[in-house]
Amino acid sequence: MAAFTELVFSGVQPTGNLHLGNYLGAVKRFVEMQDRDAQCLYCVVDLHAITVWQDPEALRGQIREVTAAFLAAGIDPKRSIVFNQSQVPQHAELAWVFNCVARLGWLNRMTQFKEKAGKDRENASIGLYDYPVLMAADILAYRATHVPVGEDQKQHLELTRDIAQKFNTDFSGSITAHGHGDAFFPITEPLIGGPAARVMSLRDGTKKMSKSDPSDNARINLTDDADAIAQKIRRAKTDPEPLPSEVAGLKERPEADNLVGIYAALAGITREDVLRDFGGAQFSTFKPALADLAVTSLAPIAGEMRRLTADPGHIDAVLADGGARAETIAAQTLDAVKDIVGFVRRGPSLQAVR
Ligand code: AQP
């Protein structure tokens, strides 16, 4: 692997209904990260997907669809490593080691589990509860320095940092003895930000745009055609006031704030810039402009996704190549982790990984 100053890792679950929030909060930013001095790894996190039951045949299709979305959005599988999690066994292996590092109290604080398990907690899978530990393993199997994610993943990233820190402390003597200096795992930097770090539902500006929202009108799917996109924006909930001229005027107006944020993210500008152009305008003026921008930005991606998913052999080859490249890195980390923890390995001990 060439020497890069940063290692970027992020993932998307193949749980269907990939939407504008996933695109603006994550995938679009993955593409931009490729221009940094960084080795980027982008993972279709299928082990995470099965923390809630998935129909097996549908899951296979969804894995290919997320891969197609990555490629259609502009991730270059030669520059970046594109793969699916279940092809690299070190993710699950490292998760077990981290299960023995993470504390029950830490996991009990995770709000996403509480939201997803709802009232029927006793019936949630152990995988759903353990999700953030597997996520830490995904990131740290590559000793990633930076993780671009939407705002909803902030707490999980904090847990990843806590696990890295505790591992480095618990095994500090062994880490030094095996030639890794003071610390083996980096304290990963979350990259959360921009105008679309949290894209909200088009039907309720206080709720996150989400794959599992029962209303399809609440989200713009990456597979929606131009008519569906325009119609969903036309029907998006708003208030009767015109757009303000200053960002402060968006406070207490969640739906207006959301649409302005979406416009800003799609255009690559700030909310301030949007309000400079549209301050004082009615939604009857702003919504058609937003619909045009959304269609221009998203229709080519949908078209390319359709073309790519028609050739599953090509997608599978991309994933196989990426999986092999990812495993080369993750296997080195796991060899070092086994030495540090005190396991007896089959092969000879590796020296410092980097
Ligand atoms: N609404 C959003 N705004 C900005 N970013 C978002 N992300 C998800 N929703 C939004 C980001 O997309 C990346 C991949 O997310 P995921 O595959 O983990 O899916 P998720 O967060 O479970 O997506 P949903 O839509 O929220 O699914 P459900 O309905 O199952 O809960 C992540 O970086 C995430 O932050």
Residues whose N, C-alpha, C, O or C-beta is under 5 A from the ligand:
A	BS01	AQP	G11 V12 Q13 G21 N22 G25 A26 P148 V149 G150 E151 D152 Q153 A196 A197 R198 V199 M200 K208 M209 S210 K211 S212 D213
